[in-house]
Amino acid sequence: MAYKDLQAFIKELDKRGLLKRITAEVDSYLEITEIADRAIKSGGPALLFENVKGSDYPVFINGFASYERLNLAFEIDNIDAFADQITDLIDVNSYMGLIDKIKSIPKLARMLEVFPKTVGSGACQQVIEEPDLHSLPVLHCWPEDGGRFFTLPLVFTRDPDTGQQNIGMYRMQVYSKNTTGMHWHLHKDGRAIYEKYRERGERMPVSVALGCDPALIYAATAPLPSIIDETMFAGFLRRSSVDLVKCITNPIKVPANAEFVLEGWVDPSEPLTLEGPFGDHTGYYSLKDYYPVFHVEKVTRKKKPVFPATIVGKPPMEDCYLAKLTERTFLPLLKIMSPEIVDINFPLEGVFHSCVIVSIDKKFPGHAKKVMNALWGSGQMMYTKMIIIVDKNVDAQDISTVMWKVFNNIDGKRDLLISDGPLDALDHASPLPHYGSRIGIDATKKWPEEGHNREWPNDIEMSDEVKTRVTERWAEYGF
């Protein structure tokens, strides 16, 4: 059964011994970050800080910072189950023919659960207040940060042409008791909607939900096509529709069971404001830049809410685990586009957009380069600075073996592909913002048709017969 809200998830973590309650007073200025970072790096539990200096609200952090908690959050046995669900959903063959249509009824019935429902009232509006963001335990994460930042906000915007809502997760620097930055990048959906309001000369309604159930939090981070409603995607993941309630001051509908909601607007005619720096998921500080200002008009909340937060920095961090979930979720979609793809791996050290390892079933000369270009042409995969291609018999999740293939299988002139194109706004190594070079590495076995006329040696492998015999006699050897 889907979690009703964030507190239901926290309760389940507590019940299973996966949550640590900290009653000692802690400071949201740097101290919580250091505690949470140590907990992540040591494989520690989720944390609930019940006594935060200067605030009445507890802070929940590290809820997704392990595979065990990730599986619990989405009620799955392992993250590969996500890929199986998506594959099942998009398997058009299962909807062919009368018998298969009958078999598919359970799948179609599940689809009826994905549509969000609008309700008349919600727990998120139990209390309605004038904005005072300083009363919230917003984290100042790292020493050189430009200020305090909302790090886990679900930012709701509404397309003025279609009325379709979008949810994104964009950090928000607190400027005053009722204003923040709105850090949507050049290539983000929120920015595209902002441009529409700017062209119309209209003020843009924006609402921010803080503290939602795990499926909604994840949906806000997922690189979905703009035509897909994140609340529908969350409904599919949680096997239950999301309840929405209309905001008090604008037409946006927000999750009825959110802990807090910040209602307000962005005026595209206003000058942009300097935002940052911010210790980011790359492990480096992202630089100062100019972004729109979000004006908070009302704050609504539960009577006893919990404030959600996350920290980013040198991996592994909590966002790395969510990124691995995205890796598994979107593998079936990538296979539709490129059926030769066997598996993909975004190493944690690559902070998701800097490196991807891809194993393929190579069928023709230049096949690896075909896949590289296909991936660079696919949505947010355009940000990927390095694509490594290996043969299907290489486990893409085995970094040591992959590097062995890269270090030994490539010829620099033949196997490296440099491609110019868009880059993530957080990339600090490119000479220009948003644009630079990506590199592809073809570490597959080379064919004569690819200009390699020398004999290619086989990997050293023991015969299956001998391996089986040794396995059966292992105890006999005294091990």
Secondary structure, DSSP 8 states (H G I E B T S, - for coil): ---SSHHHHHHHHHHTT-EEEE-S-B-TBTHHHHHHHHHHHTT--EEEES-BTT-SS-EEE-TTSSHHHHHHHTT-SSTHHHHHHHHHHH-GGGGSSHHHHHHTHHHHHHHTTSS-EE-S--GGGSEEE---GGGS--BB-STT-SS-EE-SEEEEEE-TTT--EEEE---EEEEETTEEE----TTSHHHHHHHHHHHHT--EEEEEEES--HHHHHHHHS---TTS-HHHHHHHHHTS--EEEE-SSSS-EEETT-SEEEEEEE-TTS--EEE--EE-TTSSEE--EEE-EEEEEEEEE-SS--EE----SSSS-HHHHHHHHHHHHHHHHHHHH-TTEEEEE--GGGTTTSEEEEEE---STTHHHHHHHHHHTSGGGGG-SEEEEEETTS-TT-HHHHHHHHHHH--HHHHEEEEEEE--TT--SSSBTTEEEEEEEE-S---GGGT--S---------HHHHHHHHHTTGGGT-
